[in-house]
Amino acid sequence: MELDVTAFRSHFPALAAGEAYFDGAGGTQTPSSVAQAIFGALQAPLSNRGAGSLAARNAAWYVDDFRSAYGDLSGVPAAGIVHGRSATALTFDFSRTLARTWGSGTEIVLSQLDHDCNVRPWVIAAQRANVTVRWLELDAETGQFTAESVAAAITERTRLVAVTGASNLIGSRPDVAVLSAAAHEVGAWVWVDGVHHAAHSFVDVAALGADFYVCSPYKFFGPHCGVLIANPTLLQDVSPDKLLPSTNESPERFELGTLPYEQLAAATAAVDFIASWGEGETRRERLRSAHEAFAAHESWLLGVLDDGLADLIADGRVVNHSRAQRRTPTTLLTFTDADPAMIADELATQQLIAPAGTFYAYEPAQALGLGESGGLRVSLAPYTSVDEVERLVAAVHAAL
Ligand SMILES: Cc1ncc(COP(=O)(O)O)c(C=O)c1O
C-alpha cells in the first residue's frame, strides 16, 4: 500500500503554516485526532477508575484501551503495558528496582550508541550496586558496534544488556536479536530503548528478544509520555517500591499515583491514527501494513537526501555520520567550514526546521568525536514531502 502523503499531511494542523519539520527524532507534530482525544476525554465525565459511575467507567476504559493499543503495537499482551511519565522516568524507576537483584561480581552491558536515557540510569545503578559495566563500542566509521566489543561484552556474569533499537543521533539499528540471544544464553535480561526505533518500525518485541522495551508516543504522533512493554509473567518477578494502600497487581503497581487518563486516550489515538494508514483484519496487521508504507516513503526520501548532498560529501565540505547499513531516515551532518548551529539557524529562516546538537546522545557524540555543537540532524517522518527534502538540500548548498 502506497502512502498518500498529501492526505496524510492534511491531518496535521501544524504543517499548514509552511514549516518543514525535519526534527521527528526529537518529536513529531500531532494529528487532529490525537489532540481531539485529549479534549474529548476531558470534556466527557471523568473521575478516578471504578465501575460506579460513567465518569469512573470512562477512566477505566481509557486505561484498558491504552493497554490494548500498545499490546497491538508491540505484540505483547495488554497486561505487559506500563504507562510512565517518559522513557527516561521509566528507565530510572526500573533501573533502581532491577539493580536490587544484582549481586556483587555481576556485570551489565551498555552501549556507546545509546541516548543517555538508556545509559546513565544504569551507570548510576551499577555504581550503587558495585556492579561492573561493560560496553558495546561504537565504530565511528561504520556506525555499528565493533565486532570485538560484541564478542567480549556479554559474559557468564552479565545480568542485563541495555541497548537501543535505533540511534536517535545517527539512525543506526543494531542487530538487537543477536545481542538478545547472547544475553539470554547467560540468563541476562535485555532492555531495549525503542524510543527512536518505534517511530520507524513495526515493533515486534518477541522478534527483538527484548525482555523490556520502552518507547515514547510523542515520537510517533502521540502525547508526551513513555510506555514500558514487557512480558507480563516477567513483570510478576519485578517488585517496585509502592504505597501501602495501592494495588500490588501488575502492571498497575508500576504506575505510581493517578494515571493521566486524557493522555492515555491520546496515546491510544496515536496508535489508531497509524493503523488507519494500513490494511488488514486486525489493528496489529494494519500497523504492520502502515509501517511498510511509511518505510517505503521514508527510504525513498532518504535516497533523495543522500543524492542531493552527495557532491558536498564528495568534495569534503559535508561529513555524513549516518553510515550504518541498517538505519532509520535520521542523518547527522557536520560541516568542514561551518558550525552546525549556524546552519540550523540559517535553515530556520527558510522555514526548514532541522536542529543542531548532540540530542542527549552523550556516549555516541563522544565516540564520534563531535564537538559541543554536535551536528545538524535531519530526520524524516511519514509527513515529510519530497518538495521539503529538495528545499532542504538547496538551502544547505546555498548556506555553504
Ligand atoms: C533514542 C531515545 N531514547 C530515549 C529518549 C528519551 O525519551 P523521553 O523523552 O521519553 O524520556 C529519547 C528522546 O529523544 C530518544 O530519542
PDBQT file of the ligand as one rigid body, heavy atoms in Angstrom, charges set to zero:
ROOT
HETATM    1  C1  LIG A 501      16.530   7.162  21.494  1.00  0.00    +0.000 C 
HETATM    2  C2  LIG A 501      15.918   7.933  22.623  1.00  0.00    +0.000 A 
HETATM    3  N1  LIG A 501      15.840   7.343  23.825  1.00  0.00    +0.000 NA
HETATM    4  C3  LIG A 501      15.290   7.971  24.873  1.00  0.00    +0.000 A 
HETATM    5  C4  LIG A 501      14.800   9.252  24.767  1.00  0.00    +0.000 A 
HETATM    6  C5  LIG A 501      14.180   9.901  25.965  1.00  0.00    +0.000 C 
HETATM    7  O1  LIG A 501      12.793   9.796  25.842  1.00  0.00    +0.000 OA
HETATM    8  P1  LIG A 501      11.830  10.558  26.861  1.00  0.00    +0.000 P 
HETATM    9  O2  LIG A 501      11.811  11.988  26.425  1.00  0.00    +0.000 OA
HETATM   10  O3  LIG A 501      10.505   9.878  26.706  1.00  0.00    +0.000 OA
HETATM   11  O4  LIG A 501      12.395  10.392  28.219  1.00  0.00    +0.000 OA
HETATM   12  C6  LIG A 501      14.872   9.922  23.541  1.00  0.00    +0.000 A 
HETATM   13  C7  LIG A 501      14.395  11.294  23.413  1.00  0.00    +0.000 C 
HETATM   14  O5  LIG A 501      14.727  11.999  22.495  1.00  0.00    +0.000 OA
HETATM   15  C8  LIG A 501      15.431   9.234  22.440  1.00  0.00    +0.000 A 
HETATM   16  O6  LIG A 501      15.498   9.801  21.236  1.00  0.00    +0.000 OA
ENDROOT
TORSDOF 0
